[in-house]
């Protein structure tokens, strides 16, 4: 028998806050660079696609009133007769100066920034109101569905989620506008001087979010309830309320954090259909009007704004996930996600 050798116990190295902060900073820079490249690609693609549209969209109703030489002069003044790469370069130069161009049909010769600026507060107000209702009601509905899994309340909530996702939104939006206004004596269209006319549009904007948050939080919470650490917590004598809110909800909320920034930004940007339905002078209704009137520069600017908002929301979601979820490895070996 040899002399027994006691194996050396290797203690895991502690993760220092400064090291994690450095990794998070590098990860944020990397994701910011990827998002910037994505935005530039989207801008370029949208710009080129808009140049494939018929040139009649740059003249409005006056196309037939101009002869060939006059049309050529108008297109030349807009820079549309130059090669596509020169048009793209000029577009980026103007874009970095904050110039989105001018409207040609919706409000002729008016800078697009002046058209969009007054409409942002309306979309932002309804967006914040709808997001507040979606988060509060959706999370509460999902939590109580998970807590009452298989019971009548869970079935009722599941029915609501299925209805919202299965029925076209235009159907129940019109139903709410026609019948809720009569039942509760509310204005059928938006009026900035009547706060009662703000209620139905905000409710309509929140219905999809309530169903989405309820569905996902219920799913994540039910998954967490089947894990071993929950069984151990209950074996230690923790109450059902403590288990649900201190452990299950906290961990189930982590996957949803990725989508919160995107949901926030897109909701603030406004709902295309609802703003048009209730005659709200926001950005959503503006896009519908610009498309119907074939105002190509205005459509291009709005599409770029919405796509940039979506990409920025995804970037913020990834960063938020990296901050609140320690299981995500930020180094190059482990991968970001």
C-alpha positions as CSV (number, residue, x, y, z in Angstrom):
1,X,0.0,0.0,0.0
2,X,1.3,3.4,-1.0
3,X,0.9,6.5,0.9
4,X,-2.5,7.9,0.2
5,X,-2.4,11.2,-1.7
6,X,-5.1,13.7,-0.9
7,X,-6.3,15.3,-4.1
8,X,-5.9,19.0,-4.3
9,X,-9.3,20.7,-4.1
10,X,-9.5,23.4,-6.8
11,X,-11.7,26.1,-5.7
12,X,-13.7,27.9,-8.4
13,X,-12.4,31.3,-9.1
14,X,-14.8,34.0,-8.1
15,X,-16.3,36.1,-10.8
16,X,-15.3,39.7,-10.1
17,X,-17.8,42.5,-10.7
18,X,-15.2,44.4,-12.7
19,X,-14.6,41.4,-15.0
20,X,-18.3,41.0,-15.6
21,X,-18.7,44.7,-16.2
22,X,-15.9,44.6,-18.8
23,X,-17.5,41.6,-20.5
24,X,-20.9,43.3,-20.5
25,X,-19.4,46.5,-22.0
26,X,-17.7,44.5,-24.7
27,X,-20.8,42.6,-25.4
28,X,-22.9,45.8,-25.6
29,X,-20.4,47.3,-28.0
30,X,-20.5,44.2,-30.2
31,X,-24.3,44.1,-30.3
32,X,-24.4,47.8,-31.0
33,X,-22.1,47.3,-34.0
34,X,-24.3,44.5,-35.2
35,X,-27.4,46.5,-34.8
36,X,-25.9,49.5,-36.6
37,X,-24.9,47.3,-39.6
38,X,-28.4,45.8,-39.6
39,X,-29.9,49.3,-39.7
40,X,-27.7,50.3,-42.5
41,X,-28.6,47.2,-44.5
42,X,-32.3,47.8,-43.9
43,X,-32.0,51.5,-44.9
44,X,-30.2,50.6,-48.1
45,X,-32.7,47.9,-49.1
46,X,-35.7,50.1,-48.4
47,X,-34.1,52.9,-50.4
48,X,-33.4,50.7,-53.4
49,X,-36.9,49.1,-53.3
50,X,-38.5,52.6,-53.3
51,X,-36.4,53.4,-56.4
52,X,-38.0,50.4,-58.2
53,X,-41.5,51.9,-57.8
54,X,-43.0,53.8,-60.8
55,X,-41.9,57.4,-61.1
56,X,-45.6,58.4,-61.2
57,X,-45.5,58.3,-57.4
58,X,-43.3,61.4,-57.4
59,X,-45.8,63.5,-59.3
60,X,-49.1,62.7,-57.7
61,X,-52.1,63.8,-59.7
62,X,-50.0,66.1,-61.9
63,X,-48.2,63.4,-63.8
64,X,-50.5,63.5,-66.8
65,X,-50.5,67.3,-66.9
66,X,-46.7,67.4,-67.7
67,X,-44.9,66.6,-70.9
68,X,-41.8,64.5,-71.1
69,X,-39.4,67.4,-70.8
70,X,-41.2,68.8,-67.7
71,X,-41.2,65.3,-66.1
72,X,-37.5,65.0,-66.7
73,X,-36.8,68.4,-65.2
74,X,-38.8,67.4,-62.0
75,X,-37.0,64.1,-61.7
76,X,-33.6,65.9,-62.2
77,X,-34.4,68.4,-59.5
78,X,-35.1,65.5,-57.1
79,X,-31.8,63.8,-58.1
80,X,-33.6,60.7,-59.4
81,X,-31.8,60.7,-62.8
82,X,-28.4,60.1,-61.2
83,X,-27.0,56.6,-60.9
84,X,-28.4,54.6,-58.0
85,X,-25.2,54.7,-56.0
86,X,-25.0,58.5,-56.2
87,X,-28.6,58.7,-55.1
88,X,-27.8,56.4,-52.2
89,X,-24.7,58.5,-51.2
90,X,-26.7,61.7,-51.3
91,X,-29.4,60.1,-49.2
92,X,-27.0,59.0,-46.5
93,X,-25.4,62.5,-46.5
94,X,-28.8,64.1,-45.9
95,X,-29.8,61.4,-43.4
96,X,-26.7,62.0,-41.2
97,X,-27.7,65.7,-41.3
98,X,-31.1,64.8,-39.9
99,X,-32.8,65.6,-43.3
100,X,-35.4,62.9,-44.2
101,X,-36.5,64.8,-47.3
102,X,-39.7,66.6,-48.2
103,X,-43.2,65.5,-48.8
104,X,-44.4,65.7,-52.4
105,X,-48.1,64.8,-52.1
106,X,-49.3,64.6,-48.5
107,X,-48.0,68.2,-47.7
108,X,-46.0,69.3,-50.8
109,X,-42.6,70.9,-50.2
110,X,-42.9,70.5,-46.4
111,X,-39.9,68.8,-44.6
112,X,-40.9,65.4,-43.4
113,X,-39.4,66.1,-39.9
114,X,-42.0,68.9,-39.5
115,X,-44.8,66.5,-40.5
116,X,-43.8,63.8,-38.1
117,X,-42.8,65.9,-35.1
118,X,-46.3,67.0,-34.0
119,X,-47.6,63.4,-34.4
120,X,-45.1,61.8,-32.0
121,X,-46.8,63.0,-28.8
122,X,-50.1,61.3,-29.7
123,X,-48.5,58.0,-30.5
124,X,-46.4,58.2,-27.4
125,X,-49.3,58.9,-25.1
126,X,-51.5,56.1,-26.4
127,X,-48.4,53.8,-26.5
128,X,-47.5,54.4,-22.8
129,X,-51.1,54.0,-21.8
130,X,-51.6,50.7,-23.7
131,X,-48.2,49.4,-22.5
132,X,-49.1,50.1,-18.9
133,X,-52.4,48.2,-19.2
134,X,-50.8,45.4,-21.2
135,X,-48.1,44.8,-18.6
136,X,-50.3,45.1,-15.5
137,X,-53.3,43.2,-16.7
138,X,-51.3,40.7,-18.8
139,X,-48.9,39.7,-16.1
140,X,-51.7,39.4,-13.5
141,X,-53.8,37.3,-15.8
142,X,-50.8,35.0,-16.6
143,X,-49.8,34.6,-12.9
144,X,-53.3,33.7,-11.8
145,X,-53.7,31.3,-14.7
146,X,-50.5,29.5,-13.7
147,X,-51.6,29.5,-10.1
148,X,-55.1,28.1,-11.0
149,X,-53.8,25.8,-13.7
150,X,-56.6,23.5,-15.0
151,X,-59.3,25.4,-13.1
152,X,-62.1,27.6,-14.5
153,X,-60.1,30.8,-14.3
154,X,-57.3,29.3,-16.3
155,X,-59.7,28.0,-18.9
156,X,-61.3,31.5,-19.1
157,X,-58.0,33.2,-19.6
158,X,-56.9,30.6,-22.2
159,X,-60.1,31.3,-24.1
160,X,-59.4,35.0,-24.1
161,X,-55.8,34.4,-25.4
162,X,-57.1,32.0,-28.1
163,X,-59.8,34.5,-29.2
164,X,-57.4,37.4,-29.5
165,X,-54.9,35.4,-31.5
166,X,-57.4,33.5,-33.7
167,X,-59.9,36.3,-34.6
168,X,-58.6,39.1,-37.0
169,X,-58.0,42.2,-34.9
170,X,-60.1,44.3,-37.3
171,X,-63.2,42.4,-36.4
172,X,-63.2,43.0,-32.6
173,X,-61.8,46.5,-33.1
174,X,-64.8,47.4,-35.2
175,X,-67.1,45.6,-32.7
176,X,-65.7,47.6,-29.8
177,X,-65.9,50.9,-31.7
178,X,-69.5,50.4,-32.8
179,X,-71.1,48.8,-29.7
180,X,-68.9,49.9,-26.8
181,X,-69.4,53.6,-27.8
182,X,-73.2,53.0,-27.6
183,X,-73.1,51.0,-24.4
184,X,-70.9,53.4,-22.4
185,X,-71.8,56.6,-24.2
186,X,-68.3,57.2,-25.5
187,X,-67.2,59.2,-28.5
188,X,-66.7,57.1,-31.6
189,X,-63.7,59.1,-32.8
190,X,-60.8,60.7,-31.1
191,X,-61.0,64.3,-29.9
192,X,-58.1,65.8,-28.1
193,X,-60.5,68.1,-26.1
194,X,-62.6,65.1,-24.8
195,X,-60.6,62.7,-22.5
196,X,-63.5,60.2,-22.8
197,X,-62.6,59.7,-26.4
198,X,-59.1,58.4,-25.4
199,X,-60.4,55.4,-23.5
200,X,-61.4,53.0,-26.3
201,X,-58.3,53.5,-28.5
202,X,-56.0,52.8,-25.5
203,X,-58.0,49.7,-24.6
204,X,-57.9,48.4,-28.2
205,X,-54.1,48.9,-28.3
206,X,-53.6,46.9,-25.1
207,X,-55.7,43.8,-26.0
208,X,-53.1,42.1,-28.0
209,X,-50.4,42.9,-25.4
210,X,-52.5,41.5,-22.6
211,X,-53.0,38.2,-24.4
212,X,-49.3,38.0,-25.3
213,X,-48.0,38.7,-21.8
214,X,-50.5,36.4,-20.2
215,X,-49.7,33.5,-22.5
216,X,-46.0,33.7,-22.1
217,X,-45.9,34.4,-18.4
218,X,-48.2,31.4,-17.8
219,X,-46.1,29.2,-20.0
220,X,-42.8,30.1,-18.3
221,X,-44.4,29.9,-14.8
222,X,-45.8,26.4,-15.5
223,X,-42.4,25.3,-16.7
224,X,-40.7,26.7,-13.5
225,X,-43.3,25.0,-11.3
226,X,-42.1,21.6,-12.5
227,X,-38.5,22.1,-11.6
228,X,-36.7,20.6,-8.6
229,X,-35.9,23.8,-6.8
230,X,-39.6,24.5,-6.5
231,X,-40.3,21.1,-5.1
232,X,-37.5,21.7,-2.6
233,X,-38.9,25.1,-1.6
234,X,-42.3,23.6,-0.9
235,X,-40.7,20.7,1.0
236,X,-39.1,23.4,3.3
237,X,-42.5,24.7,4.1
238,X,-42.7,27.8,2.0
239,X,-46.3,29.0,1.3
240,X,-47.7,28.8,-2.2
241,X,-47.7,32.6,-2.4
242,X,-44.0,32.8,-1.5
243,X,-43.1,30.1,-4.0
244,X,-45.1,31.8,-6.8
245,X,-44.0,35.3,-6.4
246,X,-40.5,35.0,-4.8
247,X,-39.2,32.2,-7.0
248,X,-41.4,31.2,-9.9
249,X,-42.5,34.7,-11.1
250,X,-39.0,36.1,-10.7
251,X,-37.3,33.4,-12.8
252,X,-40.2,33.2,-15.3
253,X,-40.0,37.0,-16.0
254,X,-36.4,36.7,-17.2
255,X,-37.1,35.3,-20.7
256,X,-39.8,37.9,-21.2
257,X,-37.4,40.8,-20.5
258,X,-35.9,40.3,-23.9
259,X,-39.1,41.5,-25.6
260,X,-40.0,44.4,-23.3
261,X,-37.9,47.1,-25.1
262,X,-39.2,46.1,-28.5
263,X,-42.8,46.0,-27.2
264,X,-42.3,49.4,-25.5
265,X,-40.8,51.1,-28.5
266,X,-43.3,49.7,-31.1
267,X,-46.2,50.5,-28.9
268,X,-45.1,54.1,-28.4
269,X,-44.6,54.3,-32.2
270,X,-48.3,53.8,-32.5
271,X,-50.8,51.3,-33.9
272,X,-51.2,51.6,-37.6
273,X,-54.8,50.4,-37.8
274,X,-56.2,51.8,-34.5
275,X,-54.9,55.3,-35.1
276,X,-56.5,55.3,-38.5
277,X,-59.7,53.7,-37.2
278,X,-60.2,56.4,-34.5
279,X,-58.8,59.3,-36.5
280,X,-55.9,59.8,-34.1
281,X,-53.3,62.2,-35.6
282,X,-50.4,59.9,-34.8
283,X,-47.6,58.2,-36.7
284,X,-49.5,55.1,-37.4
285,X,-52.3,56.9,-39.3
286,X,-49.8,59.0,-41.1
287,X,-48.2,55.9,-42.7
288,X,-51.6,54.7,-43.9
289,X,-52.3,58.1,-45.5
290,X,-48.8,58.2,-47.1
291,X,-49.2,54.8,-48.6
292,X,-52.7,55.5,-49.9
293,X,-51.5,58.8,-51.5
294,X,-48.3,57.2,-52.8
295,X,-46.1,59.9,-51.2
296,X,-42.9,57.9,-51.8
297,X,-40.5,60.0,-49.8
298,X,-42.8,60.1,-46.8
299,X,-43.4,56.3,-46.9
300,X,-39.7,55.8,-47.2
301,X,-39.0,57.9,-44.1
302,X,-41.7,56.3,-42.0
303,X,-40.6,52.7,-42.9
304,X,-37.0,53.6,-42.0
305,X,-38.2,55.0,-38.6
306,X,-40.2,51.9,-37.8
307,X,-37.5,49.5,-38.8
308,X,-34.9,51.4,-36.8
309,X,-37.2,51.3,-33.8
310,X,-37.6,47.5,-34.1
311,X,-33.9,46.9,-34.4
312,X,-33.1,49.2,-31.5
313,X,-35.7,47.3,-29.4
314,X,-34.0,44.0,-30.2
315,X,-30.6,45.4,-29.2
316,X,-32.0,46.8,-25.9
317,X,-33.6,43.4,-25.2
318,X,-30.4,41.5,-25.7
319,X,-28.5,43.9,-23.4
320,X,-31.3,43.7,-20.8
321,X,-31.1,39.9,-20.9
322,X,-27.4,40.0,-20.4
323,X,-27.7,42.3,-17.4
324,X,-30.5,40.4,-15.5
325,X,-29.6,36.8,-16.4
326,X,-26.3,35.7,-15.0
327,X,-26.5,32.4,-16.9
328,X,-25.7,34.1,-20.1
329,X,-22.0,33.9,-21.0
330,X,-20.6,37.1,-22.4
331,X,-17.2,35.8,-23.3
332,X,-16.2,34.6,-26.8
333,X,-16.0,30.9,-25.8
334,X,-19.4,30.6,-24.4
335,X,-21.2,32.7,-26.9
336,X,-23.5,35.5,-26.3
337,X,-26.7,33.5,-26.2
